[in-house]
Amino acid sequence: MEGNKEDWAAHVAAMERDAVPTSVYAKRHGLALHRVYYWRRKLTDDARALTGSEEQTPTFVALRVAEPVATPQATSCTLVLGPGVRLELPTMPSAEWLAALGRAVQGQR
């Protein structure tokens, strides 16, 4: 599929809205994976150029846990921090750990 910028913008938006992996979306819609990656990057770069913002670039946030996190509960915990960012933990973390994670994420925005 060649398509134009508007077609690809619709695909990229749908992929983000559906929160599915890029490869799955591409296969479902018969799109070449390399083209999806190309257009996602191009549209992101174009949006940054229009807003003049480089702060939207995702960055890795190093998180160091000083001591093991454990609670008496045996339930698992899943944290969704944004599109494509999901943490699955075997137990519920402490409130202090969650607060530190929240501060670390906010500091990167």
MOPAC internal coordinates of N, CA, C and O (Angstrom, degrees):
PM7 1SCF
backbone

  N    0.0000 0     0.00 0     0.00 0    0    0    0
  C    1.4516 1     0.00 0     0.00 0    1    0    0
  C    1.5196 1   109.25 1     0.00 0    2    1    0
  O    1.2310 1   120.90 1   -54.70 1    3    2    1
  N    1.2936 1   115.89 1   125.30 1    3    2    1
  C    1.4604 1   119.68 1   175.82 1    5    3    2
  C    1.5184 1   108.18 1   -82.17 1    6    5    3
  O    1.2310 1   120.13 1   109.61 1    7    6    5
  N    1.3215 1   117.35 1   -70.39 1    7    6    5
  C    1.4533 1   121.33 1   178.16 1    9    7    6
  C    1.5106 1   113.24 1    69.21 1   10    9    7
  O    1.2310 1   121.60 1   -12.01 1   11   10    9
  N    1.3243 1   114.54 1   167.99 1   11   10    9
  C    1.4532 1   119.61 1   177.67 1   13   11   10
  C    1.5254 1   109.24 1  -111.64 1   14   13   11
  O    1.2310 1   121.24 1     0.41 1   15   14   13
  N    1.3007 1   115.24 1  -179.59 1   15   14   13
  C    1.4608 1   120.84 1  -175.88 1   17   15   14
  C    1.5364 1   111.58 1   -58.59 1   18   17   15
  O    1.2310 1   120.27 1   139.61 1   19   18   17
  N    1.3237 1   117.09 1   -40.39 1   19   18   17
  C    1.4620 1   120.55 1  -178.76 1   21   19   18
  C    1.5318 1   111.23 1   -66.02 1   22   21   19
  O    1.2310 1   120.65 1   140.08 1   23   22   21
  N    1.3466 1   116.36 1   -39.92 1   23   22   21
  C    1.4718 1   119.79 1   177.79 1   25   23   22
  C    1.5211 1   110.49 1   -61.45 1   26   25   23
  O    1.2310 1   120.98 1   134.80 1   27   26   25
  N    1.3250 1   115.73 1   -45.20 1   27   26   25
  C    1.4564 1   119.82 1  -178.02 1   29   27   26
  C    1.5213 1   111.65 1   -70.19 1   30   29   27
  O    1.2310 1   120.39 1   145.30 1   31   30   29
  N    1.3311 1   116.87 1   -34.70 1   31   30   29
  C    1.4740 1   119.88 1   176.83 1   33   31   30
  C    1.5261 1   109.78 1   -62.34 1   34   33   31
  O    1.2310 1   120.54 1   141.80 1   35   34   33
  N    1.3265 1   116.57 1   -38.20 1   35   34   33
  C    1.4679 1   120.40 1   177.98 1   37   35   34
  C    1.5292 1   110.50 1   -65.68 1   38   37   35
  O    1.2310 1   120.33 1   138.69 1   39   38   37
  N    1.3275 1   116.98 1   -41.31 1   39   38   37
  C    1.4669 1   120.44 1   177.92 1   41   39   38
  C    1.5280 1   111.18 1   -63.35 1   42   41   39
  O    1.2310 1   120.67 1   133.89 1   43   42   41
  N    1.3170 1   116.32 1   -46.11 1   43   42   41
  C    1.4633 1   120.39 1  -178.48 1   45   43   42
  C    1.5278 1   110.25 1   -63.18 1   46   45   43
  O    1.2310 1   120.22 1   137.16 1   47   46   45
  N    1.3099 1   117.19 1   -42.84 1   47   46   45
  C    1.4659 1   121.06 1   178.61 1   49   47   46
  C    1.5282 1   110.80 1   -63.50 1   50   49   47
  O    1.2310 1   120.38 1   137.52 1   51   50   49
  N    1.3289 1   116.89 1   -42.48 1   51   50   49
  C    1.4694 1   120.40 1   179.39 1   53   51   50
  C    1.5245 1   111.05 1   -65.12 1   54   53   51
  O    1.2310 1   120.56 1   140.77 1   55   54   53
  N    1.3133 1   116.54 1   -39.23 1   55   54   53
  C    1.4632 1   121.01 1   179.59 1   57   55   54
  C    1.5296 1   110.14 1   -63.13 1   58   57   55
  O    1.2310 1   120.18 1   136.85 1   59   58   57
  N    1.3303 1   117.26 1   -43.15 1   59   58   57
  C    1.4619 1   120.97 1   178.49 1   61   59   58
  C    1.5228 1   111.17 1   -68.26 1   62   61   59
  O    1.2310 1   120.45 1   138.91 1   63   62   61
  N    1.3169 1   116.75 1   -41.09 1   63   62   61
  C    1.4625 1   121.16 1  -179.79 1   65   63   62
  C    1.5278 1   111.08 1   -63.94 1   66   65   63
  O    1.2310 1   120.54 1   138.65 1   67   66   65
  N    1.3416 1   116.57 1   -41.35 1   67   66   65
  C    1.4610 1   121.26 1  -178.93 1   69   67   66
  C    1.5208 1   112.33 1   -76.72 1   70   69   67
  O    1.2310 1   120.50 1   164.26 1   71   70   69
  N    1.3386 1   116.65 1   -15.74 1   71   70   69
  C    1.4743 1   122.85 1   179.61 1   73   71   70
  C    1.5312 1   111.59 1    53.11 1   74   73   71
  O    1.2310 1   121.08 1  -133.37 1   75   74   73
  N    1.3262 1   115.53 1    46.63 1   75   74   73
  C    1.4593 1   120.24 1   176.57 1   77   75   74
  C    1.5259 1   108.83 1  -109.96 1   78   77   75
  O    1.2310 1   120.20 1   -26.18 1   79   78   77
  N    1.3149 1   117.22 1   153.82 1   79   78   77
  C    1.4678 1   119.05 1   176.76 1   81   79   78
  C    1.5342 1   110.67 1   -59.14 1   82   81   79
  O    1.2310 1   121.30 1   -32.01 1   83   82   81
  N    1.3071 1   115.12 1   147.99 1   83   82   81
  C    1.4637 1   121.26 1  -177.91 1   85   83   82
  C    1.5202 1   111.76 1   -56.15 1   86   85   83
  O    1.2310 1   120.76 1   136.71 1   87   86   85
  N    1.3298 1   116.15 1   -43.29 1   87   86   85
  C    1.4701 1   119.37 1  -178.37 1   89   87   86
  C    1.5271 1   111.54 1   -63.57 1   90   89   87
  O    1.2310 1   120.13 1   142.59 1   91   90   89
  N    1.3197 1   117.36 1   -37.41 1   91   90   89
  C    1.4732 1   121.15 1   179.65 1   93   91   90
  C    1.5274 1   109.67 1   -67.32 1   94   93   91
  O    1.2310 1   120.77 1   134.05 1   95   94   93
  N    1.3299 1   116.13 1   -45.95 1   95   94   93
  C    1.4660 1   120.00 1   179.53 1   97   95   94
  C    1.5289 1   110.59 1   -60.37 1   98   97   95
  O    1.2310 1   120.78 1   133.72 1   99   98   97
  N    1.3260 1   116.12 1   -46.28 1   99   98   97
  C    1.4669 1   120.17 1  -178.87 1  101   99   98
  C    1.5218 1   111.22 1   -59.54 1  102  101   99
  O    1.2310 1   120.81 1   135.68 1  103  102  101
  N    1.3247 1   116.05 1   -44.32 1  103  102  101
  C    1.4662 1   119.93 1  -179.23 1  105  103  102
  C    1.5233 1   111.11 1   -64.84 1  106  105  103
  O    1.2310 1   120.48 1   136.41 1  107  106  105
  N    1.3390 1   116.69 1   -43.59 1  107  106  105
  C    1.4675 1   121.37 1   179.71 1  109  107  106
  C    1.5190 1   112.50 1   -58.23 1  110  109  107
  O    1.2310 1   120.62 1   144.19 1  111  110  109
  N    1.3253 1   116.41 1   -35.81 1  111  110  109
  C    1.4572 1   120.62 1  -174.16 1  113  111  110
  C    1.5240 1   113.38 1  -105.23 1  114  113  111
  O    1.2310 1   120.42 1  -171.45 1  115  114  113
  N    1.3265 1   116.81 1     8.55 1  115  114  113
  C    1.4598 1   120.62 1   176.90 1  117  115  114
  C    1.5198 1   113.28 1    65.85 1  118  117  115
  O    1.2310 1   120.96 1  -144.52 1  119  118  117
  N    1.3329 1   115.78 1    35.48 1  119  118  117
  C    1.4628 1   120.51 1  -178.86 1  121  119  118
  C    1.5197 1   110.28 1  -103.66 1  122  121  119
  O    1.2310 1   120.89 1   -33.73 1  123  122  121
  N    1.3235 1   115.90 1   146.27 1  123  122  121
  C    1.4651 1   120.28 1   175.08 1  125  123  122
  C    1.5305 1   107.49 1   -71.49 1  126  125  123
  O    1.2310 1   120.70 1   -52.80 1  127  126  125
  N    1.3156 1   116.27 1   127.20 1  127  126  125
  C    1.4556 1   121.62 1  -175.70 1  129  127  126
  C    1.5246 1   111.95 1   -56.97 1  130  129  127
  O    1.2310 1   120.31 1   137.46 1  131  130  129
  N    1.3325 1   117.01 1   -42.54 1  131  130  129
  C    1.4639 1   119.21 1  -179.28 1  133  131  130
  C    1.5210 1   111.94 1   -63.59 1  134  133  131
  O    1.2310 1   119.72 1   148.60 1  135  134  133
  N    1.3438 1   118.14 1   -31.40 1  135  134  133
  C    1.4669 1   121.23 1   178.14 1  137  135  134
  C    1.5308 1   110.66 1   -70.45 1  138  137  135
  O    1.2310 1   120.49 1   141.82 1  139  138  137
  N    1.3331 1   116.66 1   -38.18 1  139  138  137
  C    1.4675 1   120.28 1   178.51 1  141  139  138
  C    1.5263 1   109.16 1   -62.84 1  142  141  139
  O    1.2310 1   120.88 1   132.55 1  143  142  141
  N    1.3436 1   115.91 1   -47.45 1  143  142  141
  C    1.4637 1   119.28 1   178.05 1  145  143  142
  C    1.5293 1   110.84 1   -60.04 1  146  145  143
  O    1.2310 1   120.20 1   136.20 1  147  146  145
  N    1.3145 1   117.23 1   -43.80 1  147  146  145
  C    1.4668 1   121.30 1  -179.71 1  149  147  146
  C    1.5264 1   110.94 1   -58.41 1  150  149  147
  O    1.2310 1   120.81 1   129.57 1  151  150  149
  N    1.3349 1   116.05 1   -50.43 1  151  150  149
  C    1.4591 1   119.28 1  -175.69 1  153  151  150
  C    1.5229 1   112.26 1   -70.85 1  154  153  151
  O    1.2310 1   120.23 1   145.73 1  155  154  153
  N    1.3115 1   117.17 1   -34.27 1  155  154  153
  C    1.4719 1   118.79 1   177.09 1  157  155  154
  C    1.5296 1   109.44 1   -62.18 1  158  157  155
  O    1.2310 1   120.39 1   135.35 1  159  158  157
  N    1.3198 1   116.85 1   -44.65 1  159  158  157
  C    1.4656 1   121.45 1   179.30 1  161  159  158
  C    1.5269 1   110.72 1   -65.80 1  162  161  159
  O    1.2310 1   120.52 1   135.21 1  163  162  161
  N    1.3349 1   116.60 1   -44.79 1  163  162  161
  C    1.4607 1   120.39 1  -178.72 1  165  163  162
  C    1.5175 1   111.23 1   -62.13 1  166  165  163
  O    1.2310 1   120.17 1   134.88 1  167  166  165
  N    1.3133 1   117.28 1   -45.12 1  167  166  165
  C    1.4603 1   120.40 1  -179.56 1  169  167  166
  C    1.5288 1   111.50 1   -66.49 1  170  169  167
  O    1.2310 1   120.24 1   143.10 1  171  170  169
  N    1.3270 1   117.15 1   -36.90 1  171  170  169
  C    1.4682 1   121.09 1   176.93 1  173  171  170
  C    1.5177 1   110.01 1   -65.44 1  174  173  171
  O    1.2310 1   120.38 1   134.54 1  175  174  173
  N    1.3329 1   116.89 1   -45.46 1  175  174  173
  C    1.4671 1   120.75 1   178.86 1  177  175  174
  C    1.5293 1   111.38 1   -62.63 1  178  177  175
  O    1.2310 1   120.47 1   138.68 1  179  178  177
  N    1.3455 1   116.70 1   -41.32 1  179  178  177
  C    1.4631 1   120.46 1   179.09 1  181  179  178
  C    1.5317 1   110.70 1   -63.31 1  182  181  179
  O    1.2310 1   120.30 1   138.39 1  183  182  181
  N    1.3295 1   117.04 1   -41.61 1  183  182  181
  C    1.4652 1   120.62 1   179.43 1  185  183  182
  C    1.5237 1   110.58 1   -63.90 1  186  185  183
  O    1.2310 1   120.42 1   139.43 1  187  186  185
  N    1.3299 1   116.81 1   -40.57 1  187  186  185
  C    1.4664 1   120.73 1   178.27 1  189  187  186
  C    1.5216 1   110.82 1   -64.09 1  190  189  187
  O    1.2310 1   120.82 1   139.56 1  191  190  189
  N    1.3302 1   116.03 1   -40.44 1  191  190  189
  C    1.4645 1   119.86 1  -179.52 1  193  191  190
  C    1.5308 1   110.54 1   -63.89 1  194  193  191
  O    1.2310 1   120.27 1   142.34 1  195  194  193
  N    1.3304 1   117.09 1   -37.66 1  195  194  193
  C    1.4620 1   120.60 1   179.74 1  197  195  194
  C    1.5206 1   112.00 1   -69.50 1  198  197  195
  O    1.2310 1   120.38 1   140.98 1  199  198  197
  N    1.3302 1   116.89 1   -39.02 1  199  198  197
  C    1.4664 1   120.35 1  -177.45 1  201  199  198
  C    1.5172 1   111.84 1   -88.80 1  202  201  199
  O    1.2310 1   120.61 1   162.62 1  203  202  201
  N    1.3358 1   116.44 1   -17.38 1  203  202  201
  C    1.4565 1   120.24 1  -177.08 1  205  203  202
  C    1.5099 1   112.24 1    70.28 1  206  205  203
  O    1.2310 1   120.60 1  -160.53 1  207  206  205
  N    1.3198 1   116.46 1    19.47 1  207  206  205
  C    1.4616 1   120.44 1  -176.00 1  209  207  206
  C    1.5111 1   111.57 1  -105.87 1  210  209  207
  O    1.2310 1   121.19 1   -55.10 1  211  210  209
  N    1.2986 1   115.33 1   124.90 1  211  210  209
  C    1.4638 1   121.13 1   173.33 1  213  211  210
  C    1.5185 1   109.97 1  -100.91 1  214  213  211
  O    1.2310 1   120.13 1   173.12 1  215  214  213
  N    1.3468 1   117.36 1    -6.88 1  215  214  213
  C    1.4581 1   121.31 1  -176.87 1  217  215  214
  C    1.5213 1   112.35 1   -70.54 1  218  217  215
  O    1.2310 1   119.37 1   166.80 1  219  218  217
  N    1.3092 1   118.81 1   -13.20 1  219  218  217
  C    1.4467 1   121.33 1  -178.00 1  221  219  218
  C    1.5250 1   112.53 1   -80.50 1  222  221  219
  O    1.2310 1   120.43 1   174.13 1  223  222  221
  N    1.3151 1   116.79 1    -5.87 1  223  222  221
  C    1.4446 1   120.26 1  -179.48 1  225  223  222
  C    1.5208 1   109.67 1   -69.03 1  226  225  223
  O    1.2310 1   119.75 1   -57.24 1  227  226  225
  N    1.3357 1   118.09 1   122.76 1  227  226  225
  C    1.4628 1   119.01 1   178.90 1  229  227  226
  C    1.5234 1   110.37 1   -64.17 1  230  229  227
  O    1.2310 1   121.02 1   -38.88 1  231  230  229
  N    1.2941 1   115.66 1   141.12 1  231  230  229
  C    1.4535 1   120.46 1   178.31 1  233  231  230
  C    1.5139 1   109.63 1  -129.20 1  234  233  231
  O    1.2310 1   121.08 1   -22.88 1  235  234  233
  N    1.3006 1   115.55 1   157.12 1  235  234  233
  C    1.4526 1   121.28 1   177.11 1  237  235  234
  C    1.5199 1   108.26 1   -81.03 1  238  237  235
  O    1.2310 1   121.02 1   -47.21 1  239  238  237
  N    1.3025 1   115.65 1   132.79 1  239  238  237
  C    1.4526 1   120.93 1   177.61 1  241  239  238
  C    1.5191 1   107.27 1  -110.89 1  242  241  239
  O    1.2310 1   120.73 1   -64.56 1  243  242  241
  N    1.3202 1   116.22 1   115.44 1  243  242  241
  C    1.4589 1   120.15 1   178.22 1  245  243  242
  C    1.5162 1   108.37 1   -76.96 1  246  245  243
  O    1.2310 1   120.96 1   -48.04 1  247  246  245
  N    1.2986 1   115.77 1   131.96 1  247  246  245
  C    1.4554 1   121.29 1   179.08 1  249  247  246
  C    1.5054 1   108.19 1  -126.22 1  250  249  247
  O    1.2310 1   120.90 1   -57.03 1  251  250  249
  N    1.3009 1   115.87 1   122.97 1  251  250  249
  C    1.4537 1   120.41 1   179.96 1  253  251  250
  C    1.5184 1   107.64 1  -110.97 1  254  253  251
  O    1.2310 1   120.96 1   -53.53 1  255  254  253
  N    1.3128 1   115.77 1   126.47 1  255  254  253
  C    1.4546 1   121.25 1   178.44 1  257  255  254
  C    1.5229 1   106.54 1   -99.52 1  258  257  255
  O    1.2310 1   120.74 1   -60.58 1  259  258  257
  N    1.3203 1   116.19 1   119.42 1  259  258  257
  C    1.4610 1   121.31 1  -174.70 1  261  259  258
  C    1.5231 1   112.33 1   -71.77 1  262  261  259
  O    1.2310 1   120.10 1   147.36 1  263  262  261
  N    1.3037 1   117.41 1   -32.64 1  263  262  261
  C    1.4633 1   120.41 1   179.70 1  265  263  262
  C    1.5160 1   109.00 1  -140.93 1  266  265  263
  O    1.2310 1   120.10 1   -22.86 1  267  266  265
  N    1.3090 1   117.42 1   157.14 1  267  266  265
  C    1.4654 1   119.36 1  -179.30 1  269  267  266
  C    1.5274 1   111.17 1   -58.94 1  270  269  267
  O    1.2310 1   121.55 1   -39.62 1  271  270  269
  N    1.3014 1   114.63 1   140.38 1  271  270  269
  C    1.4534 1   120.58 1   178.95 1  273  271  270
  C    1.5176 1   107.98 1   -97.22 1  274  273  271
  O    1.2310 1   120.84 1   -59.83 1  275  274  273
  N    1.3224 1   116.01 1   120.17 1  275  274  273
  C    1.4618 1   119.75 1   178.99 1  277  275  274
  C    1.5190 1   108.99 1  -150.68 1  278  277  275
  O    1.2310 1   121.42 1   -34.76 1  279  278  277
  N    1.3034 1   114.90 1   145.24 1  279  278  277
  C    1.4573 1   121.09 1   175.11 1  281  279  278
  C    1.5161 1   107.30 1  -130.94 1  282  281  279
  O    1.2310 1   119.99 1   -17.63 1  283  282  281
  N    1.3012 1   117.61 1   162.37 1  283  282  281
  C    1.4594 1   119.72 1   179.69 1  285  283  282
  C    1.5222 1   113.32 1   -64.97 1  286  285  283
  O    1.2310 1   120.25 1   161.58 1  287  286  285
  N    1.3256 1   117.12 1   -18.42 1  287  286  285
  C    1.4544 1   120.49 1  -178.46 1  289  287  286
  C    1.5238 1   110.63 1   -72.81 1  290  289  287
  O    1.2310 1   120.61 1   -33.94 1  291  290  289
  N    1.3132 1   116.45 1   146.06 1  291  290  289
  C    1.4601 1   121.49 1   179.86 1  293  291  290
  C    1.5282 1   111.68 1  -101.09 1  294  293  291
  O    1.2310 1   120.33 1  -167.78 1  295  294  293
  N    1.3357 1   116.97 1    12.22 1  295  294  293
  C    1.4622 1   119.68 1  -177.80 1  297  295  294
  C    1.5211 1   111.10 1   -84.55 1  298  297  295
  O    1.2310 1   121.04 1   -30.11 1  299  298  297
  N    1.3105 1   115.62 1   149.89 1  299  298  297
  C    1.4596 1   120.05 1   177.03 1  301  299  298
  C    1.5241 1   108.91 1   -87.15 1  302  301  299
  O    1.2310 1   121.26 1   -11.79 1  303  302  301
  N    1.3132 1   115.19 1   168.21 1  303  302  301
  C    1.4608 1   120.64 1  -176.57 1  305  303  302
  C    1.5241 1   108.57 1  -139.03 1  306  305  303
  O    1.2310 1   120.77 1   -47.36 1  307  306  305
  N    1.3185 1   116.14 1   132.64 1  307  306  305
  C    1.4565 1   121.42 1   175.44 1  309  307  306
  C    1.5186 1   108.22 1  -120.56 1  310  309  307
  O    1.2310 1   121.03 1   -54.04 1  311  310  309
  N    1.3301 1   115.64 1   125.96 1  311  310  309
  C    1.4614 1   121.47 1   178.23 1  313  311  310
  C    1.5187 1   108.04 1  -112.83 1  314  313  311
  O    1.2310 1   119.98 1   -53.67 1  315  314  313
  N    1.3178 1   117.64 1   126.33 1  315  314  313
  C    1.4576 1   122.50 1   175.58 1  317  315  314
  C    1.5186 1   106.47 1  -106.72 1  318  317  315
  O    1.2310 1   121.02 1   -67.48 1  319  318  317
  N    1.3362 1   115.65 1   112.52 1  319  318  317
  C    1.4587 1   121.13 1  -175.17 1  321  319  318
  C    1.5216 1   112.90 1   -95.77 1  322  321  319
  O    1.2310 1   119.95 1   170.77 1  323  322  321
  N    1.2943 1   117.70 1    -9.23 1  323  322  321
  C    1.4578 1   121.55 1  -179.81 1  325  323  322
  C    1.5139 1   108.94 1   159.80 1  326  325  323
  O    1.2310 1   120.08 1     0.21 1  327  326  325
  N    1.3191 1   117.46 1  -179.79 1  327  326  325
  C    1.4609 1   119.85 1   179.84 1  329  327  326
  C    1.5202 1   111.04 1   -57.59 1  330  329  327
  O    1.2310 1   120.70 1   -58.08 1  331  330  329
  N    1.3148 1   116.27 1   121.92 1  331  330  329
  C    1.4609 1   121.16 1   177.20 1  333  331  330
  C    1.5083 1   115.05 1    79.02 1  334  333  331
  O    1.2310 1   119.69 1  -175.51 1  335  334  333
  N    1.3374 1   118.20 1     4.49 1  335  334  333
  C    1.4623 1   120.80 1  -179.79 1  337  335  334
  C    1.5209 1   108.11 1  -120.56 1  338  337  335
  O    1.2310 1   121.11 1   -71.36 1  339  338  337
  N    1.3243 1   115.47 1   108.64 1  339  338  337
  C    1.4612 1   121.61 1  -175.99 1  341  339  338
  C    1.5197 1   109.00 1  -137.99 1  342  341  339
  O    1.2310 1   120.53 1   -52.69 1  343  342  341
  N    1.3322 1   116.59 1   127.31 1  343  342  341
  C    1.4573 1   122.11 1   177.58 1  345  343  342
  C    1.5173 1   108.31 1  -109.86 1  346  345  343
  O    1.2310 1   120.64 1   -53.86 1  347  346  345
  N    1.3184 1   116.37 1   126.14 1  347  346  345
  C    1.4587 1   120.79 1   175.93 1  349  347  346
  C    1.5136 1   107.71 1  -113.53 1  350  349  347
  O    1.2310 1   121.05 1   -60.73 1  351  350  349
  N    1.3157 1   115.60 1   119.27 1  351  350  349
  C    1.4497 1   122.31 1  -176.41 1  353  351  350
  C    1.5187 1   109.11 1  -115.52 1  354  353  351
  O    1.2310 1   119.87 1   -36.07 1  355  354  353
  N    1.3388 1   117.86 1   143.93 1  355  354  353
  C    1.4608 1   120.19 1  -178.05 1  357  355  354
  C    1.5314 1   112.98 1   -70.01 1  358  357  355
  O    1.2310 1   120.32 1   155.89 1  359  358  357
  N    1.3284 1   116.99 1   -24.11 1  359  358  357
  C    1.4650 1   120.97 1   179.32 1  361  359  358
  C    1.5182 1   108.97 1  -137.80 1  362  361  359
  O    1.2310 1   121.14 1   -14.22 1  363  362  361
  N    1.3158 1   115.42 1   165.78 1  363  362  361
  C    1.4514 1   121.13 1   177.35 1  365  363  362
  C    1.5284 1   108.91 1   -72.35 1  366  365  363
  O    1.2310 1   119.34 1   -55.03 1  367  366  365
  N    1.3352 1   118.86 1   124.97 1  367  366  365
  C    1.4642 1   120.30 1   179.36 1  369  367  366
  C    1.5277 1   110.81 1   -73.50 1  370  369  367
  O    1.2310 1   121.28 1   -15.18 1  371  370  369
  N    1.3113 1   115.16 1   164.82 1  371  370  369
  C    1.4614 1   119.96 1   179.24 1  373  371  370
  C    1.5257 1   110.10 1   -71.17 1  374  373  371
  O    1.2310 1   121.43 1   -18.82 1  375  374  373
  N    1.3113 1   114.87 1   161.18 1  375  374  373
  C    1.4613 1   120.81 1   178.52 1  377  375  374
  C    1.5262 1   110.56 1   -62.30 1  378  377  375
  O    1.2310 1   120.43 1   144.00 1  379  378  377
  N    1.3310 1   116.79 1   -36.00 1  379  378  377
  C    1.4601 1   120.63 1   179.72 1  381  379  378
  C    1.5319 1   111.00 1   -64.08 1  382  381  379
  O    1.2310 1   120.84 1   137.67 1  383  382  381
  N    1.3283 1   115.99 1   -42.33 1  383  382  381
  C    1.4624 1   120.67 1   179.60 1  385  383  382
  C    1.5247 1   110.46 1   -63.92 1  386  385  383
  O    1.2310 1   120.87 1   135.94 1  387  386  385
  N    1.3367 1   115.93 1   -44.06 1  387  386  385
  C    1.4671 1   119.58 1   178.86 1  389  387  386
  C    1.5287 1   110.93 1   -63.10 1  390  389  387
  O    1.2310 1   120.30 1   140.62 1  391  390  389
  N    1.3286 1   117.02 1   -39.38 1  391  390  389
  C    1.4662 1   120.65 1   178.29 1  393  391  390
  C    1.5268 1   110.31 1   -63.79 1  394  393  391
  O    1.2310 1   120.12 1   137.84 1  395  394  393
  N    1.3462 1   117.37 1   -42.16 1  395  394  393
  C    1.4552 1   120.92 1   178.75 1  397  395  394
  C    1.5274 1   110.97 1   -64.42 1  398  397  395
  O    1.2310 1   120.12 1   141.03 1  399  398  397
  N    1.3185 1   117.38 1   -38.97 1  399  398  397
  C    1.4592 1   121.35 1   177.12 1  401  399  398
  C    1.5316 1   109.84 1   -63.75 1  402  401  399
  O    1.2310 1   120.43 1   135.84 1  403  402  401
  N    1.3170 1   116.79 1   -44.16 1  403  402  401
  C    1.4699 1   121.03 1   179.63 1  405  403  402
  C    1.5206 1   111.02 1   -61.13 1  406  405  403
  O    1.2310 1   120.48 1   137.29 1  407  406  405
  N    1.3458 1   116.70 1   -42.71 1  407  406  405
  C    1.4597 1   119.25 1   178.27 1  409  407  406
  C    1.5293 1   111.52 1   -65.18 1  410  409  407
  O    1.2310 1   120.30 1   140.09 1  411  410  409
  N    1.3307 1   117.03 1   -39.91 1  411  410  409
  C    1.4624 1   120.88 1   179.92 1  413  411  410
  C    1.5200 1   110.89 1   -64.42 1  414  413  411
  O    1.2310 1   120.00 1   137.97 1  415  414  413
  N    1.3204 1   117.60 1   -42.03 1  415  414  413
  C    1.4597 1   121.24 1  -179.98 1  417  415  414
  C    1.5265 1   110.28 1   -68.00 1  418  417  415
  O    1.2310 1   119.97 1   136.28 1  419  418  417
  N    1.3053 1   117.66 1   -43.72 1  419  418  417
  C    1.4704 1   121.03 1   179.04 1  421  419  418
  C    1.5191 1   111.51 1   -63.09 1  422  421  419
  O    1.2310 1   120.15 1   145.19 1  423  422  421
  N    1.3221 1   117.31 1   -34.81 1  423  422  421
  C    1.4610 1   121.12 1  -179.76 1  425  423  422
  C    1.5083 1   113.26 1   -67.33 1  426  425  423
  O    1.2310 1   119.73 1   161.79 1  427  426  425
  N    1.3237 1   118.11 1   -18.21 1  427  426  425
  C    1.4555 1   121.81 1  -178.66 1  429  427  426
  C    1.5332 1   112.72 1   -95.24 1  430  429  427
  O    1.2310 1   119.80 1   179.04 1  431  430  429
  N    1.3169 1   117.99 1    -0.96 1  431  430  429
  C    1.4706 1   119.92 1  -178.91 1  433  431  430
  C    1.4800 1   111.88 1   -93.37 1  434  433  431
  O    1.2310 1   120.10 1   180.00 1  435  434  433

